[in-house]
Amino acid sequence: MTEIVFLVEDDPDGGYTARALTESIFTQADDIETLREMLRDAVHCHFPNEQND
């Protein structure tokens, strides 16, 4: 299993953005809970053959 570190920041237009530091993964959402869901989906799309925990 690979650890992916994300930089989460406030979006100037509202909401939040998250960018992986070592992979080409980026997503955004209006609130933190939705951002978590979007991150899970983005990671799954980037690594489709990995098992979910």
Biotite code that builds the C-alpha atoms (Angstrom):
import biotite.structure as struc

atoms = struc.array([
    struc.Atom([0.000, 0.000, 0.000], chain_id="A", res_id=1, res_name="MET", atom_name="CA", element="C"),
    struc.Atom([1.215, 3.491, -0.869], chain_id="A", res_id=2, res_name="THR", atom_name="CA", element="C"),
    struc.Atom([0.749, 6.523, 1.333], chain_id="A", res_id=3, res_name="GLU", atom_name="CA", element="C"),
    struc.Atom([-0.427, 9.653, -0.459], chain_id="A", res_id=4, res_name="ILE", atom_name="CA", element="C"),
    struc.Atom([-0.140, 13.028, 1.245], chain_id="A", res_id=5, res_name="VAL", atom_name="CA", element="C"),
    struc.Atom([-2.578, 15.775, 0.241], chain_id="A", res_id=6, res_name="PHE", atom_name="CA", element="C"),
    struc.Atom([-2.293, 19.516, 0.698], chain_id="A", res_id=7, res_name="LEU", atom_name="CA", element="C"),
    struc.Atom([-5.763, 20.831, 1.591], chain_id="A", res_id=8, res_name="VAL", atom_name="CA", element="C"),
    struc.Atom([-6.362, 24.563, 1.213], chain_id="A", res_id=9, res_name="GLU", atom_name="CA", element="C"),
    struc.Atom([-9.219, 27.036, 1.322], chain_id="A", res_id=10, res_name="ASP", atom_name="CA", element="C"),
    struc.Atom([-10.326, 27.888, -2.214], chain_id="A", res_id=11, res_name="ASP", atom_name="CA", element="C"),
    struc.Atom([-10.478, 31.673, -2.792], chain_id="A", res_id=12, res_name="PRO", atom_name="CA", element="C"),
    struc.Atom([-13.805, 31.135, -4.591], chain_id="A", res_id=13, res_name="ASP", atom_name="CA", element="C"),
    struc.Atom([-15.199, 29.187, -1.605], chain_id="A", res_id=14, res_name="GLY", atom_name="CA", element="C"),
    struc.Atom([-14.841, 25.608, -0.458], chain_id="A", res_id=15, res_name="GLY", atom_name="CA", element="C"),
    struc.Atom([-11.635, 23.612, -0.406], chain_id="A", res_id=16, res_name="TYR", atom_name="CA", element="C"),
    struc.Atom([-9.062, 22.135, -2.756], chain_id="A", res_id=17, res_name="THR", atom_name="CA", element="C"),
    struc.Atom([-6.857, 19.095, -2.246], chain_id="A", res_id=18, res_name="ALA", atom_name="CA", element="C"),
    struc.Atom([-3.703, 18.314, -4.206], chain_id="A", res_id=19, res_name="ARG", atom_name="CA", element="C"),
    struc.Atom([-1.543, 15.214, -3.826], chain_id="A", res_id=20, res_name="ALA", atom_name="CA", element="C"),
    struc.Atom([2.107, 16.039, -3.231], chain_id="A", res_id=21, res_name="LEU", atom_name="CA", element="C"),
    struc.Atom([3.516, 12.998, -5.065], chain_id="A", res_id=22, res_name="THR", atom_name="CA", element="C"),
    struc.Atom([0.793, 12.063, -7.573], chain_id="A", res_id=23, res_name="GLU", atom_name="CA", element="C"),
    struc.Atom([-1.247, 13.881, -10.220], chain_id="A", res_id=24, res_name="SER", atom_name="CA", element="C"),
    struc.Atom([-4.416, 13.958, -8.135], chain_id="A", res_id=25, res_name="ILE", atom_name="CA", element="C"),
    struc.Atom([-6.459, 17.114, -7.565], chain_id="A", res_id=26, res_name="PHE", atom_name="CA", element="C"),
    struc.Atom([-10.034, 17.677, -6.423], chain_id="A", res_id=27, res_name="THR", atom_name="CA", element="C"),
    struc.Atom([-12.242, 20.332, -4.865], chain_id="A", res_id=28, res_name="GLN", atom_name="CA", element="C"),
    struc.Atom([-15.482, 20.546, -2.895], chain_id="A", res_id=29, res_name="ALA", atom_name="CA", element="C"),
    struc.Atom([-17.692, 22.957, -0.989], chain_id="A", res_id=30, res_name="ASP", atom_name="CA", element="C"),
    struc.Atom([-17.108, 21.368, 2.443], chain_id="A", res_id=31, res_name="ASP", atom_name="CA", element="C"),
    struc.Atom([-14.614, 19.069, 4.164], chain_id="A", res_id=32, res_name="ILE", atom_name="CA", element="C"),
    struc.Atom([-16.878, 15.998, 4.287], chain_id="A", res_id=33, res_name="GLU", atom_name="CA", element="C"),
    struc.Atom([-17.581, 16.208, 0.564], chain_id="A", res_id=34, res_name="THR", atom_name="CA", element="C"),
    struc.Atom([-13.874, 16.782, -0.064], chain_id="A", res_id=35, res_name="LEU", atom_name="CA", element="C"),
    struc.Atom([-13.098, 13.501, 1.732], chain_id="A", res_id=36, res_name="ARG", atom_name="CA", element="C"),
    struc.Atom([-15.564, 11.677, -0.516], chain_id="A", res_id=37, res_name="GLU", atom_name="CA", element="C"),
    struc.Atom([-14.107, 13.335, -3.613], chain_id="A", res_id=38, res_name="MET", atom_name="CA", element="C"),
    struc.Atom([-10.584, 12.365, -2.503], chain_id="A", res_id=39, res_name="LEU", atom_name="CA", element="C"),
    struc.Atom([-11.578, 8.725, -2.071], chain_id="A", res_id=40, res_name="ARG", atom_name="CA", element="C"),
    struc.Atom([-13.116, 8.737, -5.533], chain_id="A", res_id=41, res_name="ASP", atom_name="CA", element="C"),
    struc.Atom([-10.101, 10.480, -7.108], chain_id="A", res_id=42, res_name="ALA", atom_name="CA", element="C"),
    struc.Atom([-7.656, 8.020, -5.520], chain_id="A", res_id=43, res_name="VAL", atom_name="CA", element="C"),
    struc.Atom([-9.799, 5.082, -6.645], chain_id="A", res_id=44, res_name="HIS", atom_name="CA", element="C"),
    struc.Atom([-9.813, 6.460, -10.213], chain_id="A", res_id=45, res_name="CYS", atom_name="CA", element="C"),
    struc.Atom([-6.030, 6.963, -10.121], chain_id="A", res_id=46, res_name="HIS", atom_name="CA", element="C"),
    struc.Atom([-5.399, 3.478, -8.664], chain_id="A", res_id=47, res_name="PHE", atom_name="CA", element="C"),
    struc.Atom([-8.369, 1.365, -9.880], chain_id="A", res_id=48, res_name="PRO", atom_name="CA", element="C"),
    struc.Atom([-6.737, -1.993, -9.071], chain_id="A", res_id=49, res_name="ASN", atom_name="CA", element="C"),
    struc.Atom([-6.046, -1.222, -5.404], chain_id="A", res_id=50, res_name="GLU", atom_name="CA", element="C"),
    struc.Atom([-8.293, -2.623, -2.677], chain_id="A", res_id=51, res_name="GLN", atom_name="CA", element="C"),
    struc.Atom([-10.433, -0.277, -0.604], chain_id="A", res_id=52, res_name="ASN", atom_name="CA", element="C"),
    struc.Atom([-9.948, -0.168, 3.160], chain_id="A", res_id=53, res_name="ASP", atom_name="CA", element="C"),
])
